[in-house]
Amino acid sequence: MNELAVIPFSSDLKSEFETINKTWVQEYFTLEPFDIEQLENPEKTIIETGGDIIFAKLGDEIVGTVGLAKVEEGVYEMVKMGVKQSAQGKGIGMFLGKAIIEKAKEMGGKKLVLYSSTKLQPALHIYKKLGFTESVPEAGKYCRCDVKMELNLD
């Protein structure tokens, strides 16, 4: 079996970040302006503002991705986790989740938040297994999100 590896963001992987995420968002929802901005300009919207993006590689193929957006000092938001449909059910979401939690800790994160939807039960299951707990979402933060979860990293 091919080993899963974490690959850091590089500009040549920008299209993978965009494609993987647009595919799943459009399957369940409509792309919101913030989605388009993040997916088409990840360096400007995520990395240059103090965040990071990683990828999961299985063999020679990029099969998933997740981002870390800096909210404020010590607080990061897990954003844009997506796994290619052909690679789902292989533990890649869990692999990415664990890797991005470690990345957040390395970057000085004390708390990790995420926003999701009750439509995405497999994702919510992963987040709970990673230790995230539900909290009250801010009204109007994202149109499609009806779930907010947090994880203390201390």
C-alpha positions as CSV (number, residue, x, y, z in Angstrom):
1,M,0.0,0.0,0.0
2,N,1.2,3.5,-0.7
3,E,2.1,5.6,2.2
4,L,0.3,8.9,3.0
5,A,2.6,11.9,3.2
6,V,2.0,15.5,4.2
7,I,3.1,17.9,1.5
8,P,3.5,21.6,2.3
9,F,1.9,24.3,0.1
10,S,3.7,25.4,-3.0
11,S,2.4,27.6,-5.8
12,D,2.4,24.6,-8.2
13,L,-0.2,22.9,-5.9
14,K,-2.5,25.9,-5.9
15,S,-4.7,24.4,-8.6
16,E,-5.1,21.2,-6.5
17,F,-6.2,23.3,-3.5
18,E,-8.8,25.1,-5.7
19,T,-10.0,22.0,-7.6
20,I,-10.4,19.7,-4.6
21,N,-12.4,22.3,-2.6
22,K,-14.5,23.6,-5.4
23,T,-15.6,20.1,-6.2
24,W,-17.0,19.3,-2.8
25,V,-18.4,22.7,-2.0
26,Q,-20.3,22.8,-5.3
27,E,-21.6,19.2,-4.6
28,Y,-23.3,20.3,-1.4
29,F,-23.5,24.1,-1.5
30,T,-23.0,27.2,-3.6
31,L,-19.6,28.8,-3.6
32,E,-19.7,32.0,-1.5
33,P,-17.5,35.0,-2.3
34,F,-15.2,34.1,0.6
35,D,-14.7,30.6,-0.9
36,I,-13.7,32.0,-4.3
37,E,-11.3,34.5,-2.7
38,Q,-9.7,31.8,-0.6
39,L,-9.5,29.2,-3.4
40,E,-8.3,31.5,-6.1
41,N,-5.9,33.5,-3.9
42,P,-4.7,31.1,-1.1
43,E,-1.3,32.8,-0.7
44,K,-2.9,36.2,-0.1
45,T,-5.9,35.1,1.9
46,I,-4.5,32.2,4.0
47,I,-0.7,32.0,4.0
48,E,0.3,35.7,4.0
49,T,-2.1,36.4,6.8
50,G,-0.3,33.9,9.1
51,G,-1.9,30.6,8.1
52,D,-0.8,27.6,6.2
53,I,-2.0,24.9,3.8
54,I,-1.0,21.3,3.6
55,F,-1.8,18.4,1.3
56,A,-2.1,14.7,1.6
57,K,-0.2,12.7,-1.1
58,L,-0.9,9.0,-1.7
59,G,1.7,7.5,-4.0
60,D,2.1,10.1,-6.7
61,E,-1.3,11.7,-6.3
62,I,-2.5,14.7,-4.2
63,V,-5.6,13.3,-2.7
64,G,-6.6,15.9,-0.1
65,T,-5.9,19.3,1.4
66,V,-6.7,21.5,4.4
67,G,-5.9,25.0,5.4
68,L,-5.2,26.9,8.6
69,A,-6.3,30.5,8.7
70,K,-5.1,32.7,11.5
71,V,-8.0,34.3,13.4
72,E,-6.0,36.1,16.1
73,E,-3.0,35.5,18.2
74,G,-3.1,31.8,19.3
75,V,-6.4,31.1,17.5
76,Y,-6.6,29.4,14.1
77,E,-9.5,28.3,12.0
78,M,-9.3,25.0,10.1
79,V,-10.5,25.8,6.6
80,K,-11.1,24.1,3.3
81,M,-10.6,20.4,4.2
82,G,-11.3,18.3,1.2
83,V,-10.5,14.8,0.0
84,K,-10.9,13.7,-3.6
85,Q,-13.9,11.5,-4.1
86,S,-11.8,8.7,-5.4
87,A,-9.8,8.7,-2.2
88,Q,-12.6,9.0,0.3
89,G,-13.0,6.3,3.0
90,K,-9.3,5.7,3.3
91,G,-8.7,7.7,6.5
92,I,-7.3,10.7,4.6
93,G,-9.6,13.2,6.3
94,M,-8.4,11.9,9.7
95,F,-4.8,12.0,8.5
96,L,-5.2,15.6,7.4
97,G,-7.0,16.6,10.6
98,K,-4.2,15.2,12.8
99,A,-1.5,16.9,10.6
100,I,-3.2,20.3,10.7
101,I,-3.6,20.1,14.5
102,E,0.1,19.5,14.8
103,K,0.8,22.3,12.4
104,A,-1.4,24.7,14.5
105,K,0.5,23.7,17.7
106,E,3.9,24.3,15.9
107,M,2.6,27.8,14.9
108,G,1.8,28.7,18.5
109,G,-1.9,27.9,18.3
110,K,-3.8,27.6,21.6
111,K,-7.2,27.0,20.1
112,L,-8.5,25.7,16.8
113,V,-12.0,26.4,15.5
114,L,-13.9,25.2,12.5
115,Y,-17.2,25.8,10.9
116,S,-19.2,23.1,9.2
117,S,-22.6,21.9,8.3
118,T,-24.9,19.2,9.6
119,K,-25.1,18.1,5.9
120,L,-21.5,16.9,6.2
121,Q,-21.9,14.1,8.7
122,P,-18.7,12.2,7.7
123,A,-16.7,15.3,8.3
124,L,-18.4,16.0,11.6
125,H,-17.6,12.5,12.7
126,I,-13.9,13.0,11.9
127,Y,-13.9,16.3,13.8
128,K,-15.4,14.7,16.9
129,K,-12.9,11.8,16.7
130,L,-10.1,14.5,16.6
131,G,-11.4,15.9,19.9
132,F,-13.4,19.0,18.6
133,T,-16.5,19.9,20.6
134,E,-19.4,21.9,19.4
135,S,-19.9,25.5,20.5
136,V,-22.3,28.3,19.5
137,P,-21.6,29.7,16.0
138,E,-21.6,33.4,15.4
139,A,-24.7,34.5,13.5
140,G,-24.0,35.1,9.8
141,K,-20.4,34.1,9.8
142,Y,-20.9,31.7,6.9
143,C,-24.2,31.1,5.1
144,R,-23.9,27.4,4.8
145,C,-22.4,26.7,8.3
146,D,-24.7,25.7,11.1
147,V,-22.0,24.0,13.2
148,K,-19.0,25.6,15.0
149,M,-16.5,23.4,16.8
150,E,-13.5,24.1,18.9
151,L,-10.4,22.3,20.1
152,N,-8.1,23.5,22.8
153,L,-4.5,22.8,21.9
154,D,-2.9,23.3,25.3
